[in-house]
Amino acid sequence: MFTFNYQPPKIIAEIGCNHMGNFDIALELIRLAKECGADYAKFQKRNPRESLSADQYAAPHPEPWQSYGDSYGQHREFLEFSLEQHTELQAYAKSIGIGYTASVWDMTSAQELISLQPEFIKVPSACNNQTNILTLLRDGYSGDVHVSVGMTTTEETDSIIQLFEETGQAKNRLVLYSCTSGYPIKFHEICLLEIQKLYQLYGYRVKEIGFSGHHLGIAADIAAYTLGARWIERHFTKDRTWKGTDHAASLEIPGLQKLVRDLHHMHEALQYKSEEILPVEAIQRTKLKSGKQ
Protein backbone atom coordinates (compact mmCIF):
# COMPACT_ATOMS: atom_id res chain seq x y z
CA MET A 1 0.00 0.00 0.00
CA PHE A 2 1.27 3.48 -0.87
CA THR A 3 2.35 5.55 2.13
CA PHE A 4 3.03 9.27 2.19
CA ASN A 5 4.23 12.03 4.48
CA TYR A 6 1.79 14.83 5.17
CA GLN A 7 3.31 17.92 3.60
CA PRO A 8 1.78 21.37 4.20
CA PRO A 9 -1.33 21.83 2.04
CA LYS A 10 -1.15 23.91 -1.11
CA ILE A 11 -4.41 25.83 -1.55
CA ILE A 12 -5.57 27.14 -4.91
CA ALA A 13 -8.30 29.77 -5.16
CA GLU A 14 -9.83 29.02 -8.55
CA ILE A 15 -11.08 32.39 -9.72
CA GLY A 16 -11.67 31.00 -13.19
CA CYS A 17 -14.31 33.17 -14.85
CA ASN A 18 -15.88 34.42 -11.63
CA HIS A 19 -14.55 37.89 -12.47
CA MET A 20 -17.47 38.15 -14.96
CA GLY A 21 -15.17 39.68 -17.57
CA ASN A 22 -14.33 42.63 -15.31
CA PHE A 23 -10.57 43.13 -14.95
CA ASP A 24 -10.88 45.17 -11.77
CA ILE A 25 -12.90 42.38 -10.14
CA ALA A 26 -10.20 39.92 -11.21
CA LEU A 27 -7.57 42.02 -9.44
CA GLU A 28 -9.76 42.30 -6.37
CA LEU A 29 -10.29 38.53 -6.24
CA ILE A 30 -6.52 37.98 -6.35
CA ARG A 31 -6.13 40.34 -3.40
CA LEU A 32 -8.94 38.68 -1.47
CA ALA A 33 -7.51 35.21 -2.15
CA LYS A 34 -4.18 36.40 -0.74
CA GLU A 35 -5.87 37.90 2.32
CA CYS A 36 -7.69 34.60 2.90
CA GLY A 37 -4.33 32.79 2.94
CA ALA A 38 -4.49 30.92 -0.38
CA ASP A 39 -1.20 29.99 -2.02
CA TYR A 40 -2.31 30.52 -5.63
CA ALA A 41 -4.90 32.51 -7.56
CA LYS A 42 -5.91 30.58 -10.67
CA PHE A 43 -7.68 31.69 -13.83
CA GLN A 44 -8.72 30.12 -17.14
CA LYS A 45 -7.29 30.86 -20.60
CA ARG A 46 -9.30 30.03 -23.71
CA ASN A 47 -9.42 30.90 -27.37
CA PRO A 48 -13.15 30.28 -27.96
CA ARG A 49 -12.82 30.09 -31.76
CA GLU A 50 -10.28 27.31 -31.28
CA SER A 51 -11.64 25.48 -28.26
CA LEU A 52 -15.24 25.35 -29.56
CA SER A 53 -16.60 23.84 -32.75
CA ALA A 54 -18.55 26.15 -35.04
CA ASP A 55 -21.80 24.60 -33.84
CA GLN A 56 -20.83 24.98 -30.18
CA TYR A 57 -19.80 28.59 -30.75
CA ALA A 58 -23.11 29.47 -32.42
CA ALA A 59 -25.33 27.54 -30.02
CA PRO A 60 -27.18 29.35 -27.22
CA HIS A 61 -25.81 29.10 -23.71
CA PRO A 62 -27.37 26.05 -21.99
CA GLU A 63 -28.45 28.35 -19.16
CA PRO A 64 -29.41 31.57 -21.01
CA TRP A 65 -29.96 33.61 -17.83
CA GLN A 66 -26.26 33.05 -16.99
CA SER A 67 -24.98 34.11 -20.41
CA TYR A 68 -22.95 37.20 -21.29
CA GLY A 69 -23.63 36.88 -25.03
CA ASP A 70 -26.21 35.88 -27.61
CA SER A 71 -24.36 32.60 -28.26
CA TYR A 72 -22.18 30.38 -26.12
CA GLY A 73 -19.14 31.50 -28.11
CA GLN A 74 -19.91 35.17 -27.53
CA HIS A 75 -20.43 34.38 -23.85
CA ARG A 76 -16.96 32.85 -23.67
CA GLU A 77 -15.41 35.76 -25.60
CA PHE A 78 -16.89 38.23 -23.11
CA LEU A 79 -15.28 36.41 -20.19
CA GLU A 80 -11.85 36.10 -21.81
CA PHE A 81 -8.81 38.21 -20.92
CA SER A 82 -5.97 38.91 -23.36
CA LEU A 83 -2.41 37.71 -22.85
CA GLU A 84 -1.48 41.27 -21.89
CA GLN A 85 -4.15 41.27 -19.19
CA HIS A 86 -2.96 37.91 -17.89
CA THR A 87 0.54 39.36 -17.75
CA GLU A 88 -0.84 42.16 -15.57
CA LEU A 89 -2.68 39.67 -13.35
CA GLN A 90 0.50 37.67 -12.88
CA ALA A 91 2.52 40.79 -12.06
CA TYR A 92 -0.08 41.95 -9.53
CA ALA A 93 -0.20 38.53 -7.88
CA LYS A 94 3.59 38.51 -7.59
CA SER A 95 3.59 42.02 -6.11
CA ILE A 96 1.35 40.95 -3.22
CA GLY A 97 2.93 37.55 -2.65
CA ILE A 98 0.52 35.00 -4.11
CA GLY A 99 1.16 32.61 -6.99
CA TYR A 100 -0.56 33.04 -10.36
CA THR A 101 -1.56 30.31 -12.78
CA ALA A 102 -4.35 29.28 -15.14
CA SER A 103 -6.03 26.34 -16.82
CA VAL A 104 -5.56 26.12 -20.60
CA TRP A 105 -8.27 24.92 -22.95
CA ASP A 106 -6.54 24.93 -26.35
CA MET A 107 -3.11 25.05 -28.01
CA THR A 108 -3.04 28.82 -28.46
CA SER A 109 -3.87 29.38 -24.80
CA ALA A 110 -1.24 26.84 -23.75
CA GLN A 111 1.40 28.59 -25.85
CA GLU A 112 0.43 31.97 -24.42
CA LEU A 113 0.55 30.77 -20.83
CA ILE A 114 3.89 29.05 -21.38
CA SER A 115 5.27 32.47 -22.33
CA LEU A 116 4.38 33.68 -18.81
CA GLN A 117 6.27 30.76 -17.18
CA PRO A 118 4.06 30.28 -14.11
CA GLU A 119 5.14 27.69 -11.55
CA PHE A 120 2.60 25.24 -12.94
CA ILE A 121 -0.09 25.08 -15.62
CA LYS A 122 -3.38 23.21 -15.22
CA VAL A 123 -5.15 21.07 -17.81
CA PRO A 124 -8.86 20.78 -16.95
CA SER A 125 -10.78 17.52 -17.08
CA ALA A 126 -12.47 18.68 -20.28
CA CYS A 127 -9.12 18.83 -22.12
CA ASN A 128 -7.07 16.04 -20.58
CA ASN A 129 -7.62 13.84 -23.66
CA GLN A 130 -6.04 16.43 -25.97
CA THR A 131 -2.63 14.90 -26.53
CA ASN A 132 -1.40 17.94 -28.45
CA ILE A 133 -1.85 20.19 -25.40
CA LEU A 134 -0.29 17.68 -23.03
CA THR A 135 2.66 17.10 -25.37
CA LEU A 136 3.25 20.84 -25.77
CA LEU A 137 3.30 21.30 -22.00
CA ARG A 138 5.56 18.28 -21.59
CA ASP A 139 8.11 19.30 -24.21
CA GLY A 140 7.80 23.08 -24.43
CA TYR A 141 7.45 24.10 -20.80
CA SER A 142 9.62 23.45 -17.75
CA GLY A 143 7.11 23.87 -14.90
CA ASP A 144 4.83 21.26 -13.39
CA VAL A 145 1.72 20.11 -15.23
CA HIS A 146 -1.42 19.64 -13.14
CA VAL A 147 -4.23 17.56 -14.65
CA SER A 148 -7.75 16.98 -13.34
CA VAL A 149 -9.21 13.55 -14.04
CA GLY A 150 -12.92 14.24 -13.71
CA MET A 151 -15.12 12.41 -16.27
CA THR A 152 -12.01 10.35 -17.17
CA THR A 153 -11.63 6.57 -17.30
CA THR A 154 -8.76 4.67 -15.70
CA GLU A 155 -7.50 3.80 -19.18
CA GLU A 156 -7.51 7.46 -20.19
CA THR A 157 -5.71 8.48 -16.99
CA ASP A 158 -3.08 5.84 -17.60
CA SER A 159 -2.55 7.22 -21.11
CA ILE A 160 -1.85 10.69 -19.66
CA ILE A 161 0.77 9.26 -17.34
CA GLN A 162 2.34 7.15 -20.08
CA LEU A 163 2.71 10.26 -22.26
CA PHE A 164 4.88 11.87 -19.57
CA GLU A 165 6.66 8.62 -18.80
CA GLU A 166 7.83 8.45 -22.42
CA THR A 167 10.30 11.21 -21.58
CA GLY A 168 10.79 10.28 -17.92
CA GLN A 169 8.86 13.30 -16.63
CA ALA A 170 5.76 11.89 -14.91
CA LYS A 171 7.36 11.34 -11.50
CA ASN A 172 8.94 14.81 -11.42
CA ARG A 173 6.35 17.03 -13.09
CA LEU A 174 2.89 15.50 -13.25
CA VAL A 175 0.23 16.15 -10.59
CA LEU A 176 -3.16 14.40 -10.82
CA TYR A 177 -6.34 15.78 -9.24
CA SER A 178 -9.28 13.69 -8.11
CA CYS A 179 -12.38 15.48 -9.37
CA THR A 180 -16.08 15.05 -10.10
CA SER A 181 -17.12 17.34 -12.94
CA GLY A 182 -20.37 18.98 -11.84
CA TYR A 183 -21.26 22.50 -10.66
CA PRO A 184 -22.14 22.02 -7.85
CA ILE A 185 -22.20 18.33 -6.92
CA LYS A 186 -23.93 16.47 -4.11
CA PHE A 187 -21.91 14.88 -1.34
CA HIS A 188 -22.45 11.32 -2.57
CA GLU A 189 -20.97 12.43 -5.90
CA ILE A 190 -17.66 13.68 -4.43
CA CYS A 191 -16.32 10.12 -4.16
CA LEU A 192 -13.37 10.99 -1.92
CA LEU A 193 -12.00 7.45 -1.96
CA GLU A 194 -10.95 8.10 -5.56
CA ILE A 195 -7.97 9.86 -3.93
CA GLN A 196 -6.90 6.54 -2.42
CA LYS A 197 -7.46 4.88 -5.77
CA LEU A 198 -5.15 7.39 -7.46
CA TYR A 199 -2.49 6.69 -4.85
CA GLN A 200 -2.86 2.93 -5.21
CA LEU A 201 -2.68 3.03 -9.00
CA TYR A 202 -0.32 5.93 -9.63
CA GLY A 203 1.26 7.08 -6.36
CA TYR A 204 4.71 5.86 -7.42
CA ARG A 205 4.37 7.12 -10.98
CA VAL A 206 3.41 10.80 -10.55
CA LYS A 207 4.76 13.68 -8.49
CA GLU A 208 1.73 14.38 -6.30
CA ILE A 209 -2.03 13.94 -5.94
CA GLY A 210 -4.52 16.77 -5.51
CA PHE A 211 -8.25 17.35 -5.13
CA SER A 212 -10.41 19.74 -7.14
CA GLY A 213 -13.77 20.20 -5.45
CA HIS A 214 -17.07 21.49 -6.79
CA HIS A 215 -19.14 20.77 -3.69
CA LEU A 216 -20.68 22.85 -0.92
CA GLY A 217 -18.91 23.62 2.34
CA ILE A 218 -15.35 22.68 3.32
CA ALA A 219 -15.69 19.38 5.20
CA ALA A 220 -14.85 17.29 2.14
CA ASP A 221 -11.66 19.28 1.51
CA ILE A 222 -10.40 18.52 5.02
CA ALA A 223 -11.11 14.83 4.44
CA ALA A 224 -9.39 15.00 1.03
CA TYR A 225 -6.22 16.36 2.63
CA THR A 226 -6.37 13.66 5.31
CA LEU A 227 -6.60 11.08 2.52
CA GLY A 228 -3.39 12.46 1.05
CA ALA A 229 -4.37 15.23 -1.39
CA ARG A 230 -1.49 17.73 -1.20
CA TRP A 231 -3.18 20.26 -3.49
CA ILE A 232 -6.67 21.53 -2.65
CA GLU A 233 -8.40 23.57 -5.36
CA ARG A 234 -11.71 25.37 -4.79
CA HIS A 235 -13.58 27.88 -6.91
CA PHE A 236 -13.58 31.31 -5.26
CA THR A 237 -15.92 34.28 -5.59
CA LYS A 238 -16.85 37.41 -3.71
CA ASP A 239 -20.59 36.76 -4.05
CA ARG A 240 -22.19 33.39 -4.85
CA THR A 241 -25.28 35.17 -6.21
CA TRP A 242 -23.32 36.83 -9.03
CA LYS A 243 -24.11 35.93 -12.62
CA GLY A 244 -22.31 32.84 -13.92
CA THR A 245 -22.50 29.08 -13.55
CA ASP A 246 -19.42 28.61 -11.33
CA HIS A 247 -20.45 30.88 -8.46
CA ALA A 248 -22.81 28.31 -6.95
CA ALA A 249 -19.92 25.84 -6.53
CA SER A 250 -17.56 28.50 -5.14
CA LEU A 251 -16.45 29.57 -1.70
CA GLU A 252 -16.94 33.15 -0.57
CA ILE A 253 -14.40 34.96 1.61
CA PRO A 254 -15.43 33.43 4.99
CA GLY A 255 -15.45 29.94 3.45
CA LEU A 256 -11.96 30.27 1.96
CA GLN A 257 -10.63 31.75 5.21
CA LYS A 258 -11.98 28.79 7.18
CA LEU A 259 -10.69 26.30 4.61
CA VAL A 260 -7.16 27.69 4.82
CA ARG A 261 -7.31 27.76 8.62
CA ASP A 262 -8.63 24.23 8.97
CA LEU A 263 -6.26 22.69 6.43
CA HIS A 264 -3.25 24.13 8.22
CA HIS A 265 -4.65 22.95 11.57
CA MET A 266 -4.98 19.46 10.08
CA HIS A 267 -1.36 19.60 8.96
CA GLU A 268 -0.38 20.28 12.56
CA ALA A 269 -2.60 17.48 13.82
CA LEU A 270 -1.61 14.73 11.35
CA GLN A 271 1.42 13.35 13.18
CA TYR A 272 2.34 10.67 15.69
CA LYS A 273 3.08 11.47 19.30
CA SER A 274 6.73 12.45 19.69
CA GLU A 275 6.89 10.49 22.95
CA GLU A 276 4.62 8.02 24.72
CA ILE A 277 3.46 10.59 27.29
CA LEU A 278 3.30 14.14 25.94
CA PRO A 279 4.17 17.03 28.30
CA VAL A 280 0.55 18.18 28.18
CA GLU A 281 -0.46 14.70 29.35
CA ALA A 282 2.13 14.45 32.12
CA ILE A 283 0.25 16.92 34.29
CA GLN A 284 -3.01 15.02 33.83
CA ARG A 285 -1.26 11.71 34.42
CA THR A 286 0.05 12.89 37.77
CA LYS A 287 -3.35 14.28 38.68
CA LEU A 288 -5.61 11.51 37.40
CA LYS A 289 -3.47 8.36 37.46
CA SER A 290 -2.83 8.32 41.17
CA GLY A 291 -1.99 4.64 41.29
CA LYS A 292 -5.16 3.71 43.19
CA GLN A 293 -6.80 0.50 41.97
C-alpha positions as CSV (number, residue, x, y, z in Angstrom):
1,M,0.0,0.0,0.0
2,F,1.3,3.5,-0.9
3,T,2.3,5.6,2.1
4,F,3.0,9.3,2.2
5,N,4.2,12.0,4.5
6,Y,1.8,14.8,5.2
7,Q,3.3,17.9,3.6
8,P,1.8,21.4,4.2
9,P,-1.3,21.8,2.0
10,K,-1.1,23.9,-1.1
11,I,-4.4,25.8,-1.5
12,I,-5.6,27.1,-4.9
13,A,-8.3,29.8,-5.2
14,E,-9.8,29.0,-8.5
15,I,-11.1,32.4,-9.7
16,G,-11.7,31.0,-13.2
17,C,-14.3,33.2,-14.8
18,N,-15.9,34.4,-11.6
19,H,-14.5,37.9,-12.5
20,M,-17.5,38.1,-15.0
21,G,-15.2,39.7,-17.6
22,N,-14.3,42.6,-15.3
23,F,-10.6,43.1,-14.9
24,D,-10.9,45.2,-11.8
25,I,-12.9,42.4,-10.1
26,A,-10.2,39.9,-11.2
27,L,-7.6,42.0,-9.4
28,E,-9.8,42.3,-6.4
29,L,-10.3,38.5,-6.2
30,I,-6.5,38.0,-6.4
31,R,-6.1,40.3,-3.4
32,L,-8.9,38.7,-1.5
33,A,-7.5,35.2,-2.1
34,K,-4.2,36.4,-0.7
35,E,-5.9,37.9,2.3
36,C,-7.7,34.6,2.9
37,G,-4.3,32.8,2.9
38,A,-4.5,30.9,-0.4
39,D,-1.2,30.0,-2.0
40,Y,-2.3,30.5,-5.6
41,A,-4.9,32.5,-7.6
42,K,-5.9,30.6,-10.7
43,F,-7.7,31.7,-13.8
44,Q,-8.7,30.1,-17.1
45,K,-7.3,30.9,-20.6
46,R,-9.3,30.0,-23.7
47,N,-9.4,30.9,-27.4
48,P,-13.1,30.3,-28.0
49,R,-12.8,30.1,-31.8
50,E,-10.3,27.3,-31.3
51,S,-11.6,25.5,-28.3
52,L,-15.2,25.3,-29.6
53,S,-16.6,23.8,-32.8
54,A,-18.6,26.1,-35.0
55,D,-21.8,24.6,-33.8
56,Q,-20.8,25.0,-30.2
57,Y,-19.8,28.6,-30.8
58,A,-23.1,29.5,-32.4
59,A,-25.3,27.5,-30.0
60,P,-27.2,29.3,-27.2
61,H,-25.8,29.1,-23.7
62,P,-27.4,26.0,-22.0
63,E,-28.5,28.3,-19.2
64,P,-29.4,31.6,-21.0
65,W,-30.0,33.6,-17.8
66,Q,-26.3,33.0,-17.0
67,S,-25.0,34.1,-20.4
68,Y,-22.9,37.2,-21.3
69,G,-23.6,36.9,-25.0
70,D,-26.2,35.9,-27.6
71,S,-24.4,32.6,-28.3
72,Y,-22.2,30.4,-26.1
73,G,-19.1,31.5,-28.1
74,Q,-19.9,35.2,-27.5
75,H,-20.4,34.4,-23.8
76,R,-17.0,32.8,-23.7
77,E,-15.4,35.8,-25.6
78,F,-16.9,38.2,-23.1
79,L,-15.3,36.4,-20.2
80,E,-11.9,36.1,-21.8
81,F,-8.8,38.2,-20.9
82,S,-6.0,38.9,-23.4
83,L,-2.4,37.7,-22.8
84,E,-1.5,41.3,-21.9
85,Q,-4.2,41.3,-19.2
86,H,-3.0,37.9,-17.9
87,T,0.5,39.4,-17.8
88,E,-0.8,42.2,-15.6
89,L,-2.7,39.7,-13.4
90,Q,0.5,37.7,-12.9
91,A,2.5,40.8,-12.1
92,Y,-0.1,42.0,-9.5
93,A,-0.2,38.5,-7.9
94,K,3.6,38.5,-7.6
95,S,3.6,42.0,-6.1
96,I,1.3,40.9,-3.2
97,G,2.9,37.5,-2.6
98,I,0.5,35.0,-4.1
99,G,1.2,32.6,-7.0
100,Y,-0.6,33.0,-10.4
101,T,-1.6,30.3,-12.8
102,A,-4.4,29.3,-15.1
103,S,-6.0,26.3,-16.8
104,V,-5.6,26.1,-20.6
105,W,-8.3,24.9,-23.0
106,D,-6.5,24.9,-26.3
107,M,-3.1,25.1,-28.0
108,T,-3.0,28.8,-28.5
109,S,-3.9,29.4,-24.8
110,A,-1.2,26.8,-23.7
111,Q,1.4,28.6,-25.8
112,E,0.4,32.0,-24.4
113,L,0.5,30.8,-20.8
114,I,3.9,29.0,-21.4
115,S,5.3,32.5,-22.3
116,L,4.4,33.7,-18.8
117,Q,6.3,30.8,-17.2
118,P,4.1,30.3,-14.1
119,E,5.1,27.7,-11.6
120,F,2.6,25.2,-12.9
121,I,-0.1,25.1,-15.6
122,K,-3.4,23.2,-15.2
123,V,-5.1,21.1,-17.8
124,P,-8.9,20.8,-16.9
125,S,-10.8,17.5,-17.1
126,A,-12.5,18.7,-20.3
127,C,-9.1,18.8,-22.1
128,N,-7.1,16.0,-20.6
129,N,-7.6,13.8,-23.7
130,Q,-6.0,16.4,-26.0
131,T,-2.6,14.9,-26.5
132,N,-1.4,17.9,-28.4
133,I,-1.9,20.2,-25.4
134,L,-0.3,17.7,-23.0
135,T,2.7,17.1,-25.4
136,L,3.2,20.8,-25.8
137,L,3.3,21.3,-22.0
138,R,5.6,18.3,-21.6
139,D,8.1,19.3,-24.2
140,G,7.8,23.1,-24.4
141,Y,7.5,24.1,-20.8
142,S,9.6,23.5,-17.7
143,G,7.1,23.9,-14.9
144,D,4.8,21.3,-13.4
145,V,1.7,20.1,-15.2
146,H,-1.4,19.6,-13.1
147,V,-4.2,17.6,-14.6
148,S,-7.7,17.0,-13.3
149,V,-9.2,13.5,-14.0
150,G,-12.9,14.2,-13.7
151,M,-15.1,12.4,-16.3
152,T,-12.0,10.4,-17.2
153,T,-11.6,6.6,-17.3
154,T,-8.8,4.7,-15.7
155,E,-7.5,3.8,-19.2
156,E,-7.5,7.5,-20.2
157,T,-5.7,8.5,-17.0
158,D,-3.1,5.8,-17.6
159,S,-2.6,7.2,-21.1
160,I,-1.8,10.7,-19.7
161,I,0.8,9.3,-17.3
162,Q,2.3,7.2,-20.1
163,L,2.7,10.3,-22.3
164,F,4.9,11.9,-19.6
165,E,6.7,8.6,-18.8
166,E,7.8,8.4,-22.4
167,T,10.3,11.2,-21.6
168,G,10.8,10.3,-17.9
169,Q,8.9,13.3,-16.6
170,A,5.8,11.9,-14.9
171,K,7.4,11.3,-11.5
172,N,8.9,14.8,-11.4
173,R,6.4,17.0,-13.1
174,L,2.9,15.5,-13.3
175,V,0.2,16.2,-10.6
176,L,-3.2,14.4,-10.8
177,Y,-6.3,15.8,-9.2
178,S,-9.3,13.7,-8.1
179,C,-12.4,15.5,-9.4
180,T,-16.1,15.0,-10.1
181,S,-17.1,17.3,-12.9
182,G,-20.4,19.0,-11.8
183,Y,-21.3,22.5,-10.7
184,P,-22.1,22.0,-7.8
185,I,-22.2,18.3,-6.9
186,K,-23.9,16.5,-4.1
187,F,-21.9,14.9,-1.3
188,H,-22.5,11.3,-2.6
189,E,-21.0,12.4,-5.9
190,I,-17.7,13.7,-4.4
191,C,-16.3,10.1,-4.2
192,L,-13.4,11.0,-1.9
193,L,-12.0,7.5,-2.0
194,E,-10.9,8.1,-5.6
195,I,-8.0,9.9,-3.9
196,Q,-6.9,6.5,-2.4
197,K,-7.5,4.9,-5.8
198,L,-5.1,7.4,-7.5
199,Y,-2.5,6.7,-4.8
200,Q,-2.9,2.9,-5.2
201,L,-2.7,3.0,-9.0
202,Y,-0.3,5.9,-9.6
203,G,1.3,7.1,-6.4
204,Y,4.7,5.9,-7.4
205,R,4.4,7.1,-11.0
206,V,3.4,10.8,-10.5
207,K,4.8,13.7,-8.5
208,E,1.7,14.4,-6.3
209,I,-2.0,13.9,-5.9
210,G,-4.5,16.8,-5.5
211,F,-8.2,17.3,-5.1
212,S,-10.4,19.7,-7.1
213,G,-13.8,20.2,-5.4
214,H,-17.1,21.5,-6.8
215,H,-19.1,20.8,-3.7
216,L,-20.7,22.9,-0.9
217,G,-18.9,23.6,2.3
218,I,-15.4,22.7,3.3
219,A,-15.7,19.4,5.2
220,A,-14.8,17.3,2.1
221,D,-11.7,19.3,1.5
222,I,-10.4,18.5,5.0
223,A,-11.1,14.8,4.4
224,A,-9.4,15.0,1.0
225,Y,-6.2,16.4,2.6
226,T,-6.4,13.7,5.3
227,L,-6.6,11.1,2.5
228,G,-3.4,12.5,1.0
229,A,-4.4,15.2,-1.4
230,R,-1.5,17.7,-1.2
231,W,-3.2,20.3,-3.5
232,I,-6.7,21.5,-2.6
233,E,-8.4,23.6,-5.4
234,R,-11.7,25.4,-4.8
235,H,-13.6,27.9,-6.9
236,F,-13.6,31.3,-5.3
237,T,-15.9,34.3,-5.6
238,K,-16.9,37.4,-3.7
239,D,-20.6,36.8,-4.1
240,R,-22.2,33.4,-4.9
241,T,-25.3,35.2,-6.2
242,W,-23.3,36.8,-9.0
243,K,-24.1,35.9,-12.6
244,G,-22.3,32.8,-13.9
245,T,-22.5,29.1,-13.5
246,D,-19.4,28.6,-11.3
247,H,-20.5,30.9,-8.5
248,A,-22.8,28.3,-7.0
249,A,-19.9,25.8,-6.5
250,S,-17.6,28.5,-5.1
251,L,-16.5,29.6,-1.7
252,E,-16.9,33.1,-0.6
253,I,-14.4,35.0,1.6
254,P,-15.4,33.4,5.0
255,G,-15.4,29.9,3.5
256,L,-12.0,30.3,2.0
257,Q,-10.6,31.7,5.2
258,K,-12.0,28.8,7.2
259,L,-10.7,26.3,4.6
260,V,-7.2,27.7,4.8
261,R,-7.3,27.8,8.6
262,D,-8.6,24.2,9.0
263,L,-6.3,22.7,6.4
264,H,-3.3,24.1,8.2
265,H,-4.6,22.9,11.6
266,M,-5.0,19.5,10.1
267,H,-1.4,19.6,9.0
268,E,-0.4,20.3,12.6
269,A,-2.6,17.5,13.8
270,L,-1.6,14.7,11.4
271,Q,1.4,13.4,13.2
272,Y,2.3,10.7,15.7
273,K,3.1,11.5,19.3
274,S,6.7,12.4,19.7
275,E,6.9,10.5,22.9
276,E,4.6,8.0,24.7
277,I,3.5,10.6,27.3
278,L,3.3,14.1,25.9
279,P,4.2,17.0,28.3
280,V,0.5,18.2,28.2
281,E,-0.5,14.7,29.4
282,A,2.1,14.4,32.1
283,I,0.3,16.9,34.3
284,Q,-3.0,15.0,33.8
285,R,-1.3,11.7,34.4
286,T,0.1,12.9,37.8
287,K,-3.3,14.3,38.7
288,L,-5.6,11.5,37.4
289,K,-3.5,8.4,37.5
290,S,-2.8,8.3,41.2
291,G,-2.0,4.6,41.3
292,K,-5.2,3.7,43.2
293,Q,-6.8,0.5,42.0
